[in-house]
Amino acid sequence: MTLSLTVLGCDGGYPGPGGAGSGYLVQAGGRNLLLDLGPGCLSRLQQAVGVEELDGVVITHEHPDHRQDLEGLAVALHFAERPRRIPVLAPKGVRDLMYFREWEELQWVEVADRDQLEVAGMRLRFSRTDHGPETLAVRVDAAGVSLGYSADTGPGWSLGELGEGLDLALCEATWTAAEEGRAQHLSGRQAAAMAREAGSRALLITHRWPTIPASKVAQEASLEFGRPVLVASPGLTMGLPGTRE
């Protein structure tokens, strides 16, 4: 059994030309889990799996660039030929922002800092980050490997809060070093330092501001990490380093 990650969208703040907000499909053992579903991600999700094949959704916080397409998912599930109810794990307050929040296809589960539970055969652990509204990073353990997703955060939080042994850190890197402090987000340099200090085996940077060159953020991150980092792009699919068959 392997664990794979597919990037549906990776733009920070708003979708750039041809881009999409934050959204990631995690698959293991024939099960499908979404981490966030920002604008533009639902259409790309359906290129990978049907909406009826989803086993769970995690929404890390209430900002629209991480949750907007959940509205469309609710509609798609409600009118699907094979209607299916799926759990939606989110911090307090996210549900209240949903137009279709009362539809039974979305089974809301409120999660908070340090919560641990299992969804779609994957073990999840949550940690509150350094970000405006309540925002939860999440660790996913399955198929013998560990993925740590930072969600959105400033430098006042650490990937180490998700525990040791991350095979892959999926970490926001919104800015270049010159823009650090512009908003409550990380630069590529800060993301790399955080991943290195946490002992992450590999780093995939994401959530780049659409007008900032990805190559510049990646260069700064690689220098700080001490080896090349991976750069998220829509459609990128990868098996996690260290996956055991």
Sequence and secondary structure as in RCSB ss.txt:
>XXXX:A:sequence
MTLSLTVLGCDGGYPGPGGAGSGYLVQAGGRNLLLDLGPGCLSRLQQAVGVEELDGVVITHEHPDHRQDLEGLAV
ALHFAERPRRIPVLAPKGVRDLMYFREWEELQWVEVADRDQLEVAGMRLRFSRTDHGPETLAVRVDAAGVSLGYS
ADTGPGWSLGELGEGLDLALCEATWTAAEEGRAQHLSGRQAAAMAREAGSRALLITHRWPTIPASKVAQEASLEF
GRPVLVASPGLTMGLPGTRE
>XXXX:A:secstr
  EEEEEEE BSSS  TT   SEEEEEETTEEEEEEE TTHHHHHTTTS GGG  EEE   S HHHHTTHHHHHH
HHHT SS   EEEEE TTTGGG TTTT TTEEEEE  TT EEEETTEEEEEEE SSSS  EEEEEEETTEEEEE 
 S  TTS GGGG S  SEEEEE  B GGGTTSSSS BHHHHHHHHHHTT S EEEE B TTS HHHHHHHHHHHH
TS  EE  TT EEE TT   
